[in-house]
Amino acid sequence: MAKDRVAVVAGGSAGVGRAVVSALLDKGYKVAVCARGEERLAAMREEIGAERLLATSVDVADAAAMEGFAKEVVETLGVPSVWVNSAMLTAFSPFREMPPEEFEQIVAATFMGQVNGTRAALRVMERGRIVNIGSGLAYRPVPFQSAYCAAKHAINGFTGSIASELMREKSGVSLALVQLPAVNTPQFTWARNRMKKKPQPAPPIYTPELAAKAVMKAAEGDAREIFVGKSVMQLVFGTMVLPAWLDKKLAEDGVETQKSDEAEPGDREDNLETPAEHPATADGRFGDRASSDGWIVDADLARKVVFFGVPALAFLLGLVIG
């Protein structure tokens, strides 16, 4: 194991990002984390120690602050070889009821946060991998999460464009994109919500540790895109074949699958404008329903199997039957 490997996790104080921090530490990396919430960052410093962790309060939507953070990482820990962009915001809300500034704030954190993180990473990295965190909702959007779905769609286009630029330059840095399913994270406790019921991850639900395992595969491998969980495969290929049917299906029950059985108090605080009070943990409140077993698939390989392997298998089966 190489010594003094350095990694960065933007949005690493809770949820998937926090699980990725643990996975990187287990692999022997020194890790730099940025997030808005100073209390969670302080708890991580105390738990992990300054020798292995740099934890800085930064809003990923602030491009200048992210570049300053990247310089701090180099000065404190060294040049990173892995950079993971994991910060996000969302709101469960009909689009008509969402103020423009709320939509923009979600896009600023979820999409522009990855843009700013990628730019900051490329300013300081010499070689290695930048991993952007996407979602199955980048391929098949759902109602009541218009801003989040828009941001995740944008991440796909942005990542593909920059990946090609880096190939053209023969850069030592490459990009990977990890498309996640519904994960049991604290976002369902602190996201802004205009539904009458508390939000939940639309089943099937997976653990943050499975997501972190996929991120590590992307960080230390060469796949350009990774699908996590069977549900992501269904969303991606289903929307290619039956987009109109899925539109109608989600119109009927796409909102209901995001609702839990618990009533939502009207005065609950959320994390849209300021960080929510919550421990620096990866898991949310649906651990009893979350699975740690799930597919982690090279997306390009999956596409080849679906579009070439299945027709070839059908042809061979026809020959056998004939």
Contacts in CASP RR format, 6 or more apart in sequence:
PFRMAT RR
TARGET T0000
AUTHOR 0000-0000-0000
METHOD contacts of the structure
MODEL  1
MAKDRVAVVAGGSAGVGRAVVSALLDKGYKVAVCARGEERLAAMREEIGA
ERLLATSVDVADAAAMEGFAKEVVETLGVPSVWVNSAMLTAFSPFREMPP
EEFEQIVAATFMGQVNGTRAALRVMERGRIVNIGSGLAYRPVPFQSAYCA
AKHAINGFTGSIASELMREKSGVSLALVQLPAVNTPQFTWARNRMKKKPQ
PAPPIYTPELAAKAVMKAAEGDAREIFVGKSVMQLVFGTMVLPAWLDKKL
AEDGVETQKSDEAEPGDREDNLETPAEHPATADGRFGDRASSDGWIVDAD
LARKVVFFGVPALAFLLGLVIG
1 27 0 8 1.000
1 28 0 8 1.000
4 30 0 8 1.000
4 78 0 8 1.000
5 27 0 8 1.000
5 28 0 8 1.000
5 29 0 8 1.000
5 30 0 8 1.000
5 81 0 8 1.000
5 82 0 8 1.000
6 29 0 8 1.000
6 30 0 8 1.000
6 31 0 8 1.000
6 32 0 8 1.000
6 73 0 8 1.000
6 77 0 8 1.000
6 78 0 8 1.000
6 79 0 8 1.000
6 80 0 8 1.000
6 81 0 8 1.000
6 82 0 8 1.000
7 24 0 8 1.000
7 29 0 8 1.000
7 30 0 8 1.000
7 31 0 8 1.000
7 32 0 8 1.000
7 80 0 8 1.000
7 81 0 8 1.000
7 82 0 8 1.000
7 83 0 8 1.000
7 84 0 8 1.000
7 219 0 8 1.000
8 31 0 8 1.000
8 32 0 8 1.000
8 33 0 8 1.000
8 34 0 8 1.000
8 70 0 8 1.000
8 73 0 8 1.000
8 80 0 8 1.000
8 82 0 8 1.000
8 83 0 8 1.000
8 84 0 8 1.000
8 121 0 8 1.000
9 17 0 8 1.000
9 20 0 8 1.000
9 21 0 8 1.000
9 24 0 8 1.000
9 31 0 8 1.000
9 32 0 8 1.000
9 33 0 8 1.000
9 34 0 8 1.000
9 84 0 8 1.000
9 86 0 8 1.000
10 33 0 8 1.000
10 34 0 8 1.000
10 35 0 8 1.000
10 58 0 8 1.000
10 60 0 8 1.000
10 66 0 8 1.000
10 83 0 8 1.000
10 84 0 8 1.000
10 85 0 8 1.000
10 86 0 8 1.000
10 87 0 8 1.000
10 113 0 8 1.000
10 114 0 8 1.000
10 117 0 8 1.000
11 17 0 8 1.000
11 33 0 8 1.000
11 34 0 8 1.000
11 35 0 8 1.000
11 60 0 8 1.000
11 85 0 8 1.000
11 86 0 8 1.000
11 87 0 8 1.000
12 18 0 8 1.000
12 20 0 8 1.000
12 21 0 8 1.000
12 33 0 8 1.000
12 34 0 8 1.000
12 35 0 8 1.000
12 86 0 8 1.000
12 87 0 8 1.000
13 33 0 8 1.000
13 35 0 8 1.000
13 37 0 8 1.000
13 40 0 8 1.000
13 41 0 8 1.000
13 44 0 8 1.000
13 55 0 8 1.000
13 280 0 8 1.000
14 35 0 8 1.000
14 40 0 8 1.000
14 185 0 8 1.000
14 186 0 8 1.000
14 278 0 8 1.000
14 279 0 8 1.000
14 280 0 8 1.000
14 281 0 8 1.000
14 282 0 8 1.000
15 183 0 8 1.000
15 185 0 8 1.000
15 186 0 8 1.000
15 187 0 8 1.000
15 208 0 8 1.000
15 281 0 8 1.000
15 282 0 8 1.000
15 283 0 8 1.000
15 284 0 8 1.000
16 86 0 8 1.000
16 133 0 8 1.000
16 180 0 8 1.000
16 183 0 8 1.000
16 185 0 8 1.000
16 208 0 8 1.000
16 211 0 8 1.000
16 212 0 8 1.000
16 215 0 8 1.000
16 282 0 8 1.000
17 84 0 8 1.000
17 86 0 8 1.000
17 133 0 8 1.000
17 208 0 8 1.000
17 212 0 8 1.000
17 282 0 8 1.000
18 208 0 8 1.000
18 280 0 8 1.000
18 281 0 8 1.000
18 282 0 8 1.000
19 207 0 8 1.000
19 208 0 8 1.000
19 209 0 8 1.000
19 211 0 8 1.000
19 212 0 8 1.000
19 282 0 8 1.000
20 84 0 8 1.000
20 86 0 8 1.000
20 211 0 8 1.000
20 212 0 8 1.000
20 215 0 8 1.000
20 216 0 8 1.000
21 31 0 8 1.000
21 33 0 8 1.000
21 44 0 8 1.000
21 53 0 8 1.000
22 212 0 8 1.000
22 282 0 8 1.000
23 209 0 8 1.000
23 212 0 8 1.000
23 213 0 8 1.000
23 215 0 8 1.000
23 216 0 8 1.000
24 31 0 8 1.000
24 82 0 8 1.000
24 216 0 8 1.000
25 31 0 8 1.000
25 48 0 8 1.000
25 52 0 8 1.000
25 53 0 8 1.000
27 216 0 8 1.000
27 220 0 8 1.000
29 82 0 8 1.000
30 51 0 8 1.000
30 52 0 8 1.000
30 53 0 8 1.000
30 54 0 8 1.000
30 77 0 8 1.000
30 78 0 8 1.000
31 48 0 8 1.000
31 52 0 8 1.000
31 53 0 8 1.000
31 54 0 8 1.000
32 53 0 8 1.000
32 54 0 8 1.000
32 55 0 8 1.000
32 56 0 8 1.000
32 69 0 8 1.000
32 72 0 8 1.000
32 73 0 8 1.000
32 76 0 8 1.000
32 77 0 8 1.000
32 80 0 8 1.000
33 41 0 8 1.000
33 44 0 8 1.000
33 53 0 8 1.000
33 54 0 8 1.000
33 55 0 8 1.000
33 56 0 8 1.000
34 55 0 8 1.000
34 56 0 8 1.000
34 57 0 8 1.000
34 58 0 8 1.000
34 60 0 8 1.000
34 66 0 8 1.000
34 69 0 8 1.000
35 41 0 8 1.000
35 55 0 8 1.000
35 57 0 8 1.000
35 58 0 8 1.000
35 87 0 8 1.000
35 275 0 8 1.000
36 57 0 8 1.000
36 58 0 8 1.000
36 59 0 8 1.000
36 274 0 8 1.000
36 275 0 8 1.000
37 57 0 8 1.000
37 275 0 8 1.000
38 57 0 8 1.000
38 275 0 8 1.000
39 275 0 8 1.000
39 277 0 8 1.000
40 275 0 8 1.000
40 278 0 8 1.000
40 279 0 8 1.000
40 280 0 8 1.000
41 55 0 8 1.000
41 56 0 8 1.000
41 57 0 8 1.000
41 280 0 8 1.000
42 55 0 8 1.000
43 279 0 8 1.000
43 280 0 8 1.000
44 53 0 8 1.000
44 55 0 8 1.000
44 280 0 8 1.000
45 53 0 8 1.000
45 55 0 8 1.000
47 280 0 8 1.000
54 72 0 8 1.000
54 73 0 8 1.000
54 76 0 8 1.000
54 77 0 8 1.000
56 69 0 8 1.000
56 72 0 8 1.000
58 65 0 8 1.000
58 66 0 8 1.000
58 69 0 8 1.000
59 65 0 8 1.000
59 109 0 8 1.000
60 66 0 8 1.000
60 85 0 8 1.000
60 87 0 8 1.000
60 109 0 8 1.000
60 112 0 8 1.000
60 113 0 8 1.000
60 114 0 8 1.000
60 116 0 8 1.000
60 117 0 8 1.000
61 105 0 8 1.000
61 108 0 8 1.000
61 109 0 8 1.000
61 112 0 8 1.000
61 113 0 8 1.000
61 116 0 8 1.000
62 116 0 8 1.000
63 112 0 8 1.000
63 115 0 8 1.000
63 116 0 8 1.000
63 119 0 8 1.000
63 120 0 8 1.000
66 113 0 8 1.000
66 116 0 8 1.000
66 117 0 8 1.000
66 119 0 8 1.000
66 120 0 8 1.000
67 116 0 8 1.000
67 119 0 8 1.000
67 120 0 8 1.000
67 123 0 8 1.000
68 120 0 8 1.000
69 120 0 8 1.000
70 117 0 8 1.000
70 120 0 8 1.000
70 121 0 8 1.000
70 123 0 8 1.000
70 124 0 8 1.000
71 124 0 8 1.000
73 80 0 8 1.000
73 124 0 8 1.000
74 80 0 8 1.000
74 124 0 8 1.000
79 124 0 8 1.000
79 125 0 8 1.000
79 126 0 8 1.000
80 121 0 8 1.000
80 124 0 8 1.000
80 125 0 8 1.000
81 125 0 8 1.000
81 127 0 8 1.000
81 128 0 8 1.000
81 129 0 8 1.000
82 128 0 8 1.000
82 129 0 8 1.000
82 131 0 8 1.000
82 219 0 8 1.000
82 220 0 8 1.000
83 117 0 8 1.000
83 118 0 8 1.000
83 121 0 8 1.000
83 125 0 8 1.000
83 129 0 8 1.000
83 130 0 8 1.000
83 131 0 8 1.000
84 130 0 8 1.000
84 131 0 8 1.000
84 133 0 8 1.000
84 215 0 8 1.000
84 219 0 8 1.000
85 113 0 8 1.000
85 114 0 8 1.000
85 117 0 8 1.000
85 118 0 8 1.000
85 130 0 8 1.000
85 131 0 8 1.000
85 132 0 8 1.000
85 133 0 8 1.000
86 133 0 8 1.000
86 215 0 8 1.000
87 109 0 8 1.000
87 110 0 8 1.000
87 113 0 8 1.000
87 114 0 8 1.000
88 109 0 8 1.000
88 110 0 8 1.000
88 133 0 8 1.000
88 148 0 8 1.000
88 151 0 8 1.000
88 187 0 8 1.000
89 105 0 8 1.000
89 106 0 8 1.000
89 109 0 8 1.000
89 110 0 8 1.000
89 148 0 8 1.000
89 191 0 8 1.000
89 271 0 8 1.000
89 272 0 8 1.000
90 106 0 8 1.000
90 110 0 8 1.000
90 145 0 8 1.000
90 147 0 8 1.000
90 148 0 8 1.000
90 187 0 8 1.000
90 191 0 8 1.000
90 192 0 8 1.000
91 98 0 8 1.000
91 102 0 8 1.000
91 106 0 8 1.000
91 145 0 8 1.000
91 147 0 8 1.000
91 148 0 8 1.000
91 191 0 8 1.000
91 192 0 8 1.000
91 193 0 8 1.000
91 194 0 8 1.000
91 270 0 8 1.000
91 272 0 8 1.000
92 144 0 8 1.000
92 145 0 8 1.000
92 191 0 8 1.000
92 192 0 8 1.000
92 193 0 8 1.000
92 194 0 8 1.000
92 195 0 8 1.000
92 199 0 8 1.000
92 258 0 8 1.000
93 102 0 8 1.000
93 144 0 8 1.000
93 192 0 8 1.000
93 193 0 8 1.000
93 194 0 8 1.000
93 195 0 8 1.000
94 143 0 8 1.000
94 144 0 8 1.000
94 194 0 8 1.000
95 146 0 8 1.000
97 194 0 8 1.000
98 146 0 8 1.000
98 147 0 8 1.000
102 147 0 8 1.000
102 192 0 8 1.000
102 272 0 8 1.000
103 146 0 8 1.000
103 147 0 8 1.000
105 272 0 8 1.000
105 273 0 8 1.000
106 147 0 8 1.000
106 148 0 8 1.000
106 151 0 8 1.000
106 272 0 8 1.000
107 147 0 8 1.000
107 150 0 8 1.000
107 151 0 8 1.000
107 154 0 8 1.000
110 147 0 8 1.000
110 148 0 8 1.000
110 151 0 8 1.000
110 152 0 8 1.000
110 155 0 8 1.000
111 150 0 8 1.000
111 151 0 8 1.000
111 152 0 8 1.000
111 154 0 8 1.000
111 155 0 8 1.000
111 158 0 8 1.000
114 132 0 8 1.000
114 133 0 8 1.000
114 155 0 8 1.000
114 158 0 8 1.000
114 159 0 8 1.000
115 158 0 8 1.000
118 130 0 8 1.000
118 132 0 8 1.000
118 158 0 8 1.000
118 159 0 8 1.000
118 162 0 8 1.000
118 175 0 8 1.000
121 130 0 8 1.000
121 173 0 8 1.000
122 130 0 8 1.000
122 173 0 8 1.000
125 173 0 8 1.000
126 172 0 8 1.000
126 173 0 8 1.000
127 172 0 8 1.000
127 173 0 8 1.000
128 172 0 8 1.000
128 173 0 8 1.000
128 174 0 8 1.000
129 173 0 8 1.000
129 174 0 8 1.000
129 175 0 8 1.000
129 176 0 8 1.000
129 218 0 8 1.000
129 219 0 8 1.000
129 220 0 8 1.000
129 221 0 8 1.000
130 173 0 8 1.000
130 174 0 8 1.000
130 175 0 8 1.000
130 176 0 8 1.000
131 175 0 8 1.000
131 176 0 8 1.000
131 177 0 8 1.000
131 178 0 8 1.000
131 215 0 8 1.000
131 218 0 8 1.000
131 219 0 8 1.000
132 155 0 8 1.000
132 158 0 8 1.000
132 159 0 8 1.000
132 175 0 8 1.000
132 176 0 8 1.000
132 177 0 8 1.000
132 178 0 8 1.000
133 155 0 8 1.000
133 178 0 8 1.000
133 180 0 8 1.000
133 215 0 8 1.000
134 152 0 8 1.000
134 155 0 8 1.000
134 156 0 8 1.000
134 177 0 8 1.000
134 178 0 8 1.000
134 179 0 8 1.000
134 180 0 8 1.000
135 148 0 8 1.000
135 152 0 8 1.000
135 179 0 8 1.000
135 180 0 8 1.000
136 152 0 8 1.000
136 179 0 8 1.000
136 180 0 8 1.000
136 181 0 8 1.000
136 227 0 8 1.000
136 231 0 8 1.000
136 232 0 8 1.000
136 235 0 8 1.000
136 236 0 8 1.000
137 145 0 8 1.000
137 148 0 8 1.000
137 149 0 8 1.000
137 152 0 8 1.000
137 235 0 8 1.000
138 149 0 8 1.000
138 152 0 8 1.000
138 153 0 8 1.000
138 155 0 8 1.000
138 156 0 8 1.000
138 179 0 8 1.000
139 179 0 8 1.000
139 232 0 8 1.000
139 235 0 8 1.000
139 236 0 8 1.000
139 239 0 8 1.000
140 235 0 8 1.000
140 236 0 8 1.000
140 238 0 8 1.000
140 239 0 8 1.000
140 246 0 8 1.000
140 250 0 8 1.000
141 149 0 8 1.000
141 150 0 8 1.000
141 153 0 8 1.000
142 149 0 8 1.000
142 202 0 8 1.000
142 250 0 8 1.000
142 254 0 8 1.000
142 258 0 8 1.000
143 250 0 8 1.000
143 251 0 8 1.000
143 254 0 8 1.000
143 255 0 8 1.000
144 195 0 8 1.000
144 254 0 8 1.000
144 255 0 8 1.000
144 258 0 8 1.000
145 258 0 8 1.000
155 177 0 8 1.000
156 177 0 8 1.000
159 175 0 8 1.000
159 177 0 8 1.000
160 175 0 8 1.000
160 177 0 8 1.000
162 175 0 8 1.000
163 174 0 8 1.000
163 175 0 8 1.000
163 224 0 8 1.000
166 172 0 8 1.000
166 173 0 8 1.000
166 174 0 8 1.000
166 175 0 8 1.000
167 174 0 8 1.000
174 222 0 8 1.000
175 224 0 8 1.000
176 218 0 8 1.000
176 219 0 8 1.000
176 221 0 8 1.000
176 223 0 8 1.000
176 224 0 8 1.000
176 225 0 8 1.000
176 226 0 8 1.000
177 218 0 8 1.000
177 224 0 8 1.000
177 225 0 8 1.000
177 226 0 8 1.000
178 211 0 8 1.000
178 214 0 8 1.000
178 215 0 8 1.000
178 218 0 8 1.000
178 225 0 8 1.000
178 226 0 8 1.000
178 228 0 8 1.000
179 225 0 8 1.000
179 226 0 8 1.000
179 227 0 8 1.000
179 228 0 8 1.000
179 232 0 8 1.000
179 236 0 8 1.000
179 299 0 8 1.000
180 211 0 8 1.000
180 214 0 8 1.000
180 228 0 8 1.000
180 232 0 8 1.000
181 204 0 8 1.000
181 206 0 8 1.000
181 228 0 8 1.000
181 229 0 8 1.000
181 231 0 8 1.000
181 232 0 8 1.000
182 201 0 8 1.000
182 202 0 8 1.000
182 203 0 8 1.000
182 204 0 8 1.000
182 205 0 8 1.000
182 206 0 8 1.000
182 231 0 8 1.000
183 201 0 8 1.000
183 205 0 8 1.000
183 206 0 8 1.000
183 207 0 8 1.000
183 208 0 8 1.000
183 210 0 8 1.000
183 211 0 8 1.000
183 290 0 8 1.000
184 201 0 8 1.000
184 205 0 8 1.000
184 206 0 8 1.000
184 207 0 8 1.000
184 208 0 8 1.000
184 283 0 8 1.000
184 284 0 8 1.000
184 285 0 8 1.000
184 286 0 8 1.000
184 287 0 8 1.000
184 289 0 8 1.000
184 290 0 8 1.000
185 208 0 8 1.000
185 282 0 8 1.000
185 283 0 8 1.000
185 284 0 8 1.000
186 276 0 8 1.000
186 278 0 8 1.000
186 281 0 8 1.000
186 283 0 8 1.000
186 284 0 8 1.000
186 285 0 8 1.000
188 198 0 8 1.000
188 199 0 8 1.000
188 200 0 8 1.000
188 201 0 8 1.000
188 260 0 8 1.000
188 284 0 8 1.000
188 285 0 8 1.000
188 286 0 8 1.000
189 276 0 8 1.000
189 278 0 8 1.000
189 284 0 8 1.000
189 285 0 8 1.000
190 269 0 8 1.000
190 270 0 8 1.000
190 271 0 8 1.000
190 276 0 8 1.000
190 278 0 8 1.000
191 199 0 8 1.000
191 270 0 8 1.000
191 271 0 8 1.000
191 272 0 8 1.000
192 270 0 8 1.000
192 271 0 8 1.000
192 272 0 8 1.000
193 199 0 8 1.000
193 264 0 8 1.000
193 268 0 8 1.000
193 270 0 8 1.000
195 255 0 8 1.000
195 258 0 8 1.000
195 259 0 8 1.000
195 264 0 8 1.000
196 259 0 8 1.000
196 263 0 8 1.000
196 264 0 8 1.000
197 259 0 8 1.000
197 260 0 8 1.000
197 261 0 8 1.000
197 262 0 8 1.000
197 263 0 8 1.000
197 264 0 8 1.000
198 259 0 8 1.000
198 260 0 8 1.000
198 262 0 8 1.000
198 263 0 8 1.000
198 264 0 8 1.000
199 258 0 8 1.000
199 259 0 8 1.000
199 260 0 8 1.000
200 258 0 8 1.000
200 259 0 8 1.000
200 260 0 8 1.000
200 286 0 8 1.000
201 286 0 8 1.000
202 254 0 8 1.000
202 257 0 8 1.000
202 258 0 8 1.000
203 257 0 8 1.000
203 289 0 8 1.000
204 229 0 8 1.000
204 230 0 8 1.000
204 231 0 8 1.000
204 291 0 8 1.000
205 286 0 8 1.000
205 287 0 8 1.000
205 289 0 8 1.000
205 290 0 8 1.000
205 291 0 8 1.000
206 228 0 8 1.000
206 229 0 8 1.000
206 290 0 8 1.000
206 291 0 8 1.000
206 292 0 8 1.000
206 294 0 8 1.000
207 283 0 8 1.000
207 287 0 8 1.000
207 290 0 8 1.000
207 291 0 8 1.000
207 292 0 8 1.000
208 282 0 8 1.000
208 283 0 8 1.000
209 282 0 8 1.000
209 292 0 8 1.000
210 228 0 8 1.000
210 229 0 8 1.000
210 291 0 8 1.000
210 292 0 8 1.000
210 293 0 8 1.000
210 294 0 8 1.000
210 296 0 8 1.000
211 228 0 8 1.000
212 282 0 8 1.000
213 296 0 8 1.000
214 226 0 8 1.000
214 228 0 8 1.000
214 296 0 8 1.000
217 223 0 8 1.000
217 226 0 8 1.000
217 296 0 8 1.000
218 226 0 8 1.000
223 298 0 8 1.000
223 299 0 8 1.000
223 300 0 8 1.000
224 299 0 8 1.000
224 300 0 8 1.000
225 298 0 8 1.000
225 299 0 8 1.000
225 300 0 8 1.000
226 296 0 8 1.000
226 297 0 8 1.000
226 298 0 8 1.000
226 299 0 8 1.000
227 233 0 8 1.000
227 236 0 8 1.000
227 295 0 8 1.000
227 296 0 8 1.000
227 297 0 8 1.000
227 299 0 8 1.000
227 302 0 8 1.000
228 294 0 8 1.000
228 295 0 8 1.000
228 296 0 8 1.000
228 297 0 8 1.000
229 294 0 8 1.000
229 295 0 8 1.000
229 296 0 8 1.000
229 297 0 8 1.000
230 294 0 8 1.000
230 295 0 8 1.000
233 295 0 8 1.000
233 297 0 8 1.000
233 302 0 8 1.000
236 299 0 8 1.000
237 306 0 8 1.000
238 246 0 8 1.000
239 246 0 8 1.000
269 276 0 8 1.000
269 277 0 8 1.000
270 276 0 8 1.000
283 290 0 8 1.000
END
